[in-house]
Amino acid sequence: MSPLVALWSNWLFTGMWTIAGGFGAKQMSPALMVFLSCCAAQLFYGPIFTYKKYWGLLFKKDLFPYLLMLGMFGTALPFTVMFFALKYTTPSNAAILNQVEILYSLILSFIFLKEKPNLGQLGGSALVIIGVLFILANEKFSPRWTGDLLVIATPWMFQVSHIFAKKLPAHLSPIFISGARAFFAGITIIPVVLFFAWRGELFFYNESKSFMFLFFMGVIYYGLSQPLWYMAIRGMSLGKATGVILSYPILTFILSVALGVEKAQWYQVVGLALAFSGAYWISTIIKKEHKKNAKASNV
């Protein structure tokens, strides 16, 4: 599977997670959502890690620090904040506003990975940012605004985790990296869960909807989807991959409206159109670069 195909396959799953998170936030506490989702992920990764004898790799001296940071900043902390934000804002808003990550990506990729964006990438990124700002401007001081601000303050953590992933040895498989991320996320979120348990602020409704959410987040999203993401970013620049994946709100928006989770607002449509246009622009740049590299390798 090519990195670009893996990226767009991951896009399909990514477009669903904020909707699932919106339902899950009504069923259990945010930190508990993350912990139990990571436990559910072991239904997918456990047999694979046992068969491939991956468990011992988790604590290798040269890998452990990277994997620990990957779990903490890739899942444990950001998803806890995101799930909390979904108590206030809508799945579509959370998905669209998440696209501010592209700004963090450009900055951090330039500083730590020495990836220099071209003019087309900057232009596409600008469209994404304009779309995000358009929504924020139309929701200022509304009940959704609290969740909106939490969302835009969070995605830098994802980018930190992606940089750690890019620095891992090339021979590590996307399955191992994704499984390690879920494993260490489950461990690093435990102190947060215990803190809220001590405060008496944990809750869990023992209903079928709760287990359906955990199956989706753990097995489908953390399990099937995330290896596709690592397959993509380890085969192309992080900045460009981020630009493409952050067009996923178009799917979130369509599903959210179709399922009756929310009603479409005109400014969401405009903001989404701008953001998706920017991501598509970046995607065309990736295709051209891959064709150019393929021709060069055949010469």
N, C-alpha and C positions, 0 to 999 in steps of 0.2 A: 504494500500500500504506500503510495507517495505521501510526502508530508502534507501537501495541499488537500488531498482527499481525506486524510486523517483529520485535518483541521476542520473541514466542513462537516465531517461525520460527528465530531465532537460538538460542533455548533448546534446540531439537532437536539442533543441531550441538554446542553447548557441552557437552551431557550426554555426549558421546563423547570429548572431548579427553583426559581423565585416563586413560581406558582405553588410548587410543592411546599416551599418554605412558608408561604402564607398560610397554608392549611396547617402545617406542622406547628406553627407558632401559637395556634389556638389549642393545641393538644398537649404541649409540654414546654418546659422552660428552655430558653435558647441554649444555654451551656449543656443542658441535658440532651437536647436535640443533637448537638455535635458529638457528644460522647457516645450515645446509643447508635448514631449513624456509623461511627467508626467501628463500633462493635459489630454492627450488621455487615460492614464491609468485609469482615473476616470470613463470612460465609462464601465470599467470592475468592479472596486472596489466600485464605488458610490452606485449602487443598493444593493450590498452585505452589505456595511457598514450601509446603512440606514435600511435594513431589520434586521440585527443583532444588531443594536444600538451600533455600534462600535465608532461612531464619538466622543462621550464623553471621551472614553478611551485615545484618542490621547494626551490629555492635563492633564492626571492624574499626580500628583506630582512625583510619584515614577517611572513613565514610560517615561515621556516627555524628560528628558535629554538623555536617551538611544535611543529613537526613533529619536530625532533630529540628533544625531551623526550618526545613521544608515542611514538616508537620505542624510546627507552631505557627509560622507565618502564612502557610498555604491553606490551612484548614481551621485549626483550633481557634485562633483569635479572630480572624476576619469573618468566619461563618457565624460565630457567636454574636458578633456585632450586627451582621446582616440579618440574622433571624430576629434579633431584638428590634431592628429597624422596621421589619415587616409587620410589627404590631401597630405601627403608625401609618406607614405609607403603603402603596399598592404594589403588587408584583411587577406591573409594567413600569411604574416609576423607578423601582429599585433596579430593574434590568437596564433601563435607558440611562439612568444616572451612573450606573456602574461603568459606563463608557468613559468616564473621566480617567479611568485607569490608563487610557492611551497616553495621557499627558505624563503620568508617572513613568510609564514604559519608556517614552522617549528620553526622559531625563536620566533614569537609572541605567538604561541600556547604554547610553552614551558614556556615563561615568564609569560603570563597572565592566561593561563588555566591549567598549570602544566601537559600538555600532553607530555609524554616522547616517542619519536620515537624509534622503534626497528630497528635492523640492516637491515631488509628487506625494511622498509620504507625509510631508509637513502639511501639504494642502488637504489631503484626506483627513489627517488628524484634526486640522482646524475645523472642518465641517462637523466632526464628531463633537468637539468641544462646544461649538455654537449650538448644536442640537441640545446638549445637556443644559447649557446656560439658559436657553429659551424656556425650558420647562421650569427650571428653578425660579426664573423671573416671574412666571405666571402663578407660582404656588407660594410665594413668600408670605410668611406669617400665617399660613393655613395649618389645619391640624396635621396635614401630611408633611409639613416642612421639617418637623423634628426628625422623622424617619429619613427624609431626603438628605438632610445634612449629615446624618450618621452614615448614610450610604457613600456619599462622595468623600468622606474622611477615611474610608477603609481600604480602597483598592491598592494603595501603595504596598500593603502587606503581601498581596498576591504577587506583585512584581518582585519583591524581595525574595520570595520563595522560588520564583521562576529563575532568578539569577543563580541561586544556590543549585537549582536543578541543572542549569547549563554548565556549571562548573564541575559536575560529577563526571567520573570517568566515562568515556564513550562506550565502553563495552557493556555497561549496565543496561538492562532491558527496560522499556517503558513500563512493563508490568511490575518489575521490582521497584522502580521509583515510585509508582503510584501506590503500591501496597505499603511501602515504607512510609510514605506520607500519611496514609490513613492510620497506620500503626502508631507512629509518634504523635499524631494529632490526638489520638485517643488517650495517650499517656499525659501529654502536656496540658490537656484540658481538665484533668482530674482535680488539681488544686482549685480551679475556678468553680467546678461543681461542688466541691466540699465547702467552699466559702459561702455559696448561696444556700447550701443545705444548712449550714450553721446559722444563717440568717433566717431560715425558715421560708425561703422564697422559691423552693423547687416544687414543681407540680408535674404530674403525668396522668393523663386520662387513659385508663385501660380499655380502649375501644379499637375496633378494627381500623379506623382511619389513622390511628397512631402507628400501627404496625405497617400499614400500607405506605405511609410516609417514610418510615425507617427502611423499608425494603427498597423504595425508590432511591433515597439518598445514599444508602450504604452499598447496595448491590448494583444498581443501574448507574447512578451518577459517579460515586467514588470508585466503583468497580469497573464497569464496562467503558465508561466515558473518559476517565482521566488518563488511562494509558494512551488513548488517541491524541490527547493534548501533548503529552511528552514526546510522542512519535513526531508530532508536528514541530515543536519548538527546538528539538535537537537536530532538525533537518533544515531549518530556515532561521532567519533573524528573529529575535524575540519581539522587536518593535513591530515588524510587519505581521507576525502571527497574532499579536494582540490587536492590531488594527482590524483584522478580519473577524476574529472571534467576538469582538465587541459589537458586531452587528446583530448578535443573537436576539436583542430585544424585539426585533420585528416578529419573530416567532412567539416570544412571550406575550406580546401585545395581542396578536391574533388569537392565541389560545385563551388568554385571560378574558377577552371580550366574548369569544365563542362559548366559554364555559359559564358566563354570567358572573365572573368574579368581580368585574368592574365595568363601568360604562366608558366608552372612548371619549376623551376630551380633545378638542381641536388642537390645542397646543401640544398635546402628546403626539398627535399625528404629524405635525410639522417638525417637532424635535426629532422624532423617530426617522422621518424621511431624510433630514439633514445628516443624522448620524449614520444611517445605513448607506447613504451615498458616499460618505467619506470612507467607510470600511470597504465598499465595493471598489472604489478607486485604488485603495492600497492592494486589494486582491489582484487587480489587473497588473500592477507593478510586479507582484510576486510571480505571476505566470510568465511575464516577459523575461524576468531574470532567470527563471528555471529553464526556459527554452534557450536562452543565450548560453547558459552554463552547459546544457546538454549538447549544443552544437560545438562548443569549445572542447568538450571531452571527447567528441568523436573525430576531431581533427587530428 
